[in-house]
Amino acid sequence: MVGARTVCGDTLRGAGIFPYMDREKIIQDILNDGLIEDTVRNVARVSVLNNELLDLVQDVYMLLLTYDECKLRHLHETGAMRFFIARVVINQYRSRTSPFYGRYRRFADRSDHIDVLEVYDGNAD
C-alpha cells in the first residue's frame, strides 16, 4: 500500500484499525478528561490538589510524554490507559523508592513544621 503509514507494525489505513492517534492527541484526551487529576485525588484521598499533588500530576504527564509511543497507543486502543495511570500514580505516591518520593515527599516527611510566632510588619521595635 503506497503512502500507508505504519507505527508499531500496524498499517494505519485499513479496516479494523483504530483511527491513528499520536502521543499528543492521546495525552490531550487524558487532559480533557481530567483522568490523572482524578486518579491523584482518589489515591491521596483528598478533594483538592495541593502543590505536592500537582507536582505528582505533572510527573505523570512527563512520564506519558516520554513513554514509548507504540506502547502508549496500545494502552489507549485496548482501554487499559486508566489502569496504567492508576498503577503509576499509586506507585509514585506510596513507594518510598519512587522518584516522586525522593524529590518531594521525603523532605516533607523529614522537616519539622515551623510555627510562625510573630509576623514581621516592617517596623523595628
C-alpha positions as CSV (number, residue, x, y, z in Angstrom):
1,M,0.0,0.0,0.0
2,V,1.7,3.2,-1.2
3,G,1.6,6.0,1.3
4,A,0.4,3.9,4.2
5,R,2.0,4.8,7.4
6,T,3.0,2.1,9.9
7,V,3.6,2.6,13.6
8,C,4.2,-0.4,15.9
9,G,3.7,-2.7,12.9
10,D,0.1,-1.7,12.3
11,T,-1.0,-0.3,9.0
12,L,-2.9,2.8,9.9
13,R,-5.1,2.7,6.8
14,G,-7.5,-0.2,6.6
15,A,-10.5,-1.8,8.1
16,G,-10.4,-2.8,11.7
17,I,-7.7,-0.3,12.8
18,F,-8.4,2.5,15.3
19,P,-8.1,5.9,13.8
20,Y,-4.4,7.0,14.2
21,M,-3.8,9.0,17.4
22,D,-0.4,10.2,18.1
23,R,1.1,10.8,21.6
24,E,-0.1,14.4,21.8
25,K,-3.7,13.6,20.9
26,I,-3.8,10.8,23.4
27,I,-2.4,13.0,26.2
28,Q,-4.8,15.8,25.2
29,D,-7.7,13.4,25.6
30,I,-6.4,12.4,29.0
31,L,-6.0,16.1,30.0
32,N,-9.5,16.9,28.8
33,D,-11.0,14.0,30.8
34,G,-9.1,15.0,33.9
35,L,-8.0,11.4,34.3
36,I,-4.7,12.0,36.0
37,E,-6.0,14.7,38.4
38,D,-9.0,12.5,39.4
39,T,-6.7,9.5,40.0
40,V,-4.3,11.5,42.1
41,R,-7.2,12.8,44.2
42,N,-8.5,9.3,44.7
43,V,-5.2,7.8,45.6
44,A,-4.3,10.7,48.0
45,R,-7.9,10.7,49.4
46,V,-8.3,14.4,49.0
47,S,-10.8,16.6,47.2
48,V,-8.4,19.5,46.4
49,L,-4.9,19.1,44.9
50,N,-2.2,20.8,46.9
51,N,1.2,21.8,45.4
52,E,2.8,18.5,46.2
53,L,0.0,16.6,44.5
54,L,0.1,19.0,41.5
55,D,3.8,18.1,41.2
56,L,2.7,14.4,41.1
57,V,0.2,15.2,38.3
58,Q,3.0,16.9,36.3
59,D,5.3,14.0,36.9
60,V,2.7,11.6,35.4
61,Y,2.3,13.8,32.4
62,M,6.1,13.9,31.9
63,L,6.2,10.2,32.1
64,L,3.5,9.9,29.4
65,L,5.3,12.4,27.2
66,T,8.5,10.3,27.3
67,Y,6.8,6.9,27.2
68,D,7.2,4.7,24.1
69,E,4.5,5.9,21.6
70,C,3.7,2.4,20.4
71,K,3.0,1.2,24.0
72,L,1.0,4.4,24.7
73,R,-1.2,3.8,21.6
74,H,-1.7,0.2,22.6
75,L,-2.8,1.2,26.1
76,H,-5.2,3.7,24.7
77,E,-6.6,1.4,22.0
78,T,-7.2,-1.5,24.4
79,G,-8.8,0.6,27.1
80,A,-6.0,-0.1,29.6
81,M,-4.9,3.6,30.0
82,R,-6.9,4.1,33.2
83,F,-5.4,1.1,34.8
84,F,-1.9,2.1,33.7
85,I,-2.3,5.6,35.0
86,A,-3.7,4.3,38.3
87,R,-0.8,2.0,38.8
88,V,1.8,4.7,38.0
89,V,0.1,7.1,40.5
90,I,-0.2,4.5,43.2
91,N,3.5,3.5,42.8
92,Q,4.7,7.1,42.7
93,Y,2.6,8.2,45.7
94,R,3.0,5.3,48.0
95,S,6.5,4.0,47.3
96,R,9.4,5.3,49.4
97,T,11.7,4.4,46.5
98,S,9.8,6.3,43.8
99,P,11.3,9.4,42.1
100,F,8.3,11.4,43.4
101,Y,9.0,10.5,47.0
102,G,12.7,11.2,46.5
103,R,12.0,14.7,45.1
104,Y,9.1,15.9,47.2
105,R,7.7,13.7,50.0
106,R,11.0,12.8,51.6
107,F,11.6,16.4,52.5
108,A,8.1,17.0,53.8
109,D,8.4,13.8,55.9
110,R,11.8,14.8,57.4
111,S,11.2,18.5,58.0
112,D,9.7,19.9,61.2
113,H,6.7,22.1,60.9
114,I,7.7,25.6,61.6
115,D,5.3,27.6,63.7
116,V,5.3,31.3,62.9
117,L,5.3,33.1,66.2
118,E,5.3,36.6,65.0
119,V,4.7,38.2,61.6
120,Y,7.2,40.8,60.8
121,D,5.3,44.0,59.8
122,G,8.4,46.0,58.7
123,N,8.6,48.2,61.8
124,A,11.6,47.6,64.1
125,D,10.7,47.5,67.8
